[in-house]
Amino acid sequence: MSKLLSLSSFLLLTVLAASMVVLPLILPPLPPPPLMLLFFPVGIMAALMILAFSPSHDPNLLIFSL
């Protein structure tokens, strides 16, 4: 089990965690993204909801409810 987390991987994860804490304090803030980019995750979620609740066109599909 100790082979899964070697010293080099532990050091790499420590450096990544430290950079995630320090870099936002050093770098300037970014401007907000364009409005269309903000709607991209909403569009993906809407498409997934439509696909999840749309009826199946496969007549051989059996759905059992408990």
SERO-4910 file (N, C-alpha, C, O; in steps of 0.05 Angstrom, whole numbers):
BEGIN
 pado doro    nc1    nc2    nc3   cac1   cac2   cac3    cc1    cc2    cc3    oc1    oc2    oc3
  Met    A     16    -24      0      0      0      0     17     25      0      9     46    -10
  Ser    A     41     24     11     58     47     12     70     53    -15     80     75    -19
  Lys    A     69     34    -34     80     39    -61     61     58    -76     71     71    -95
  Leu    A     36     60    -69     17     77    -83     24    106    -80     20    122    -98
  Leu    A     34    114    -57     40    142    -51     70    144    -44     77    143    -21
  Ser    A     86    146    -65    115    147    -60    122    176    -52    105    193    -51
  Leu    A    147    179    -46    157    205    -36    155    226    -59    148    249    -53
  Ser    A    161    219    -83    159    238   -105    131    247   -111    126    270   -116
  Ser    A    112    228   -110     84    236   -114     73    253    -91     57    271    -95
  Phe    A     82    247    -67     74    263    -44     85    291    -47     71    311    -41
  Leu    A    110    294    -56    121    321    -59    107    336    -82    103    360    -80
  Leu    A    100    322   -103     86    335   -125     59    345   -116     51    367   -123
  Leu    A     44    329   -101     18    338    -91     21    361    -71      4    378    -71
  Thr    A     42    361    -56     47    383    -37     53    409    -51     43    430    -44
  Val    A     69    407    -72     76    431    -88     51    441   -103     46    466   -104
  Leu    A     34    424   -113     10    432   -127     -9    446   -107    -22    466   -113
  Ala    A    -12    434    -83    -30    446    -63    -19    474    -54    -35    492    -51
  Ala    A      7    476    -51     19    502    -42     15    522    -65     10    546    -59
  Ser    A     18    514    -90     15    534   -111    -14    543   -114    -20    566   -121
  Met    A    -33    525   -107    -62    533   -108    -68    553    -86    -88    568    -88
  Val    A    -53    553    -64    -57    572    -43    -43    598    -48    -54    619    -42
  Val    A    -18    597    -59     -2    621    -61     -8    636    -87     -9    661    -86
  Leu    A    -12    623   -110    -15    637   -135    -39    656   -136    -36    677   -148
  Pro    A    -62    649   -125    -84    669   -126    -77    695   -110    -89    715   -116
  Leu    A    -60    693    -91    -52    717    -76    -33    735    -92    -32    759    -88
  Ile    A    -18    723   -111      3    737   -126     -8    748   -153     -3    770   -160
  Leu    A    -23    731   -167    -33    738   -193    -56    758   -192    -71    758   -173
  Pro    A    -58    776   -212    -80    795   -213   -106    781   -219   -106    759   -231
  Pro    A   -129    792   -211   -154    779   -216   -160    780   -246   -153    799   -260
  Leu    A   -174    760   -256   -181    758   -284   -208    772   -289   -224    774   -271
  Pro    A   -211    783   -313   -237    795   -320   -259    773   -322   -252    750   -327
  Pro    A   -284    781   -319   -305    760   -321   -307    749   -350   -301    764   -369
  Pro    A   -315    725   -353   -317    713   -380   -341    726   -394   -359    738   -382
  Pro    A   -341    723   -421   -365    732   -436   -390    718   -428   -390    696   -417
  Leu    A   -413    732   -433   -439    721   -423   -445    695   -436   -457    677   -423
  Met    A   -438    691   -461   -445    666   -475   -430    642   -462   -440    620   -461
  Leu    A   -406    647   -453   -391    625   -440   -403    617   -413   -400    595   -404
  Leu    A   -417    636   -400   -430    630   -375   -454    612   -379   -462    596   -362
  Phe    A   -467    614   -403   -490    597   -409   -483    570   -419   -501    553   -422
  Phe    A   -458    564   -425   -449    538   -435   -455    516   -416   -467    496   -424
  Pro    A   -448    517   -390   -455    495   -371   -485    493   -367   -495    471   -363
  Val    A   -500    515   -369   -529    514   -366   -541    499   -390   -560    483   -387
  Gly    A   -530    503   -414   -539    489   -438   -534    459   -436   -551    443   -444
  Ile    A   -510    452   -426   -504    423   -423   -523    410   -403   -532    388   -407
  Met    A   -528    424   -381   -547    413   -361   -575    410   -372   -588    390   -366
  Ala    A   -584    430   -388   -610    428   -399   -612    404   -419   -632    390   -420
  Ala    A   -591    401   -435   -591    378   -454   -591    351   -439   -605    333   -448
  Leu    A   -577    349   -417   -576    325   -402   -603    319   -389   -612    296   -387
  Met    A   -617    340   -379   -643    337   -367   -663    328   -389   -680    311   -383
  Ile    A   -662    339   -413   -680    331   -434   -675    302   -441   -694    287   -445
  Leu    A   -650    294   -443   -644    267   -450   -652    247   -428   -661    225   -433
  Ala    A   -650    256   -403   -657    238   -381   -687    233   -379   -695    211   -372
  Phe    A   -703    254   -385   -732    251   -382   -747    246   -408   -771    244   -408
  Ser    A   -732    244   -431   -746    238   -456   -752    208   -457   -736    192   -447
  Pro    A   -774    200   -469   -781    171   -470   -762    157   -490   -752    168   -509
  Ser    A   -758    132   -484   -741    115   -501   -758    105   -525   -782    100   -523
  His    A   -745    103   -548   -758     94   -572   -752     65   -578   -758     54   -599
  Asp    A   -739     51   -558   -732     23   -561   -755      6   -550   -760      7   -526
  Pro    A   -769     -9   -567   -792    -25   -557   -783    -49   -540   -799    -59   -525
  Asn    A   -758    -57   -542   -748    -80   -526   -738    -73   -499   -730    -90   -483
  Leu    A   -738    -47   -492   -728    -38   -466   -749    -42   -445   -771    -31   -447
  Leu    A   -743    -58   -424   -761    -62   -402   -751    -48   -378   -728    -51   -370
  Ile    A   -769    -33   -365   -762    -19   -341   -779    -29   -318   -803    -29   -320
  Phe    A   -766    -39   -297   -781    -50   -274   -779    -30   -251   -758    -20   -246
  Ser    A   -801    -26   -238   -801     -9   -215   -807    -26   -190   -822    -45   -192
  Leu    A   -794    -19   -169   -797    -35   -144   -819    -25   -127   -824    -36   -106
***
